[in-house]
Amino acid sequence: MKVHTTPEVKLYLNDLISILFEKEYFGFEDSAHKYVDDLIDEIENNLSLKPHKPAPKYFDRYGKNMYYASFRKNKQTVWYAFFTKYQDENNEIIYLIRYISNNHMDAQRLVSSV
């Protein structure tokens, strides 16, 4: 199993460090960096183990036939990794992360689709 991210997701995660620090979610930039690194590690190491659901049509703008899995980071925040799943020529499963969001931004789009 391999987990890859699109360039847009990589850029977002890099920007997220600055956003979290500038909006004072973290008092130190190093803390924001560790938070994002931990999120990335959790997704890369646990995505295949997490239950996943089909992504609502709203998210087709990031890729067709996607799924999403949730990752709780604290009491207030759940992150969602939206991905497509492939099997390569060696029968290895590849997860391609196409979009990442959290409950503060997109929860209503997930709930309304149920």
Secondary structure, 3 states (H helix, E strand, C coil): CEEEECHHHHHHHHHHHHHHHHCCCCCCHHHHHHHHHHHHHHHHHHHHHCCCEECCHHHHHHCCCCEEEEEECCCCCEEEEEEEEEECCCCCEEEEEEEEEEHHHHHHHHHCCC
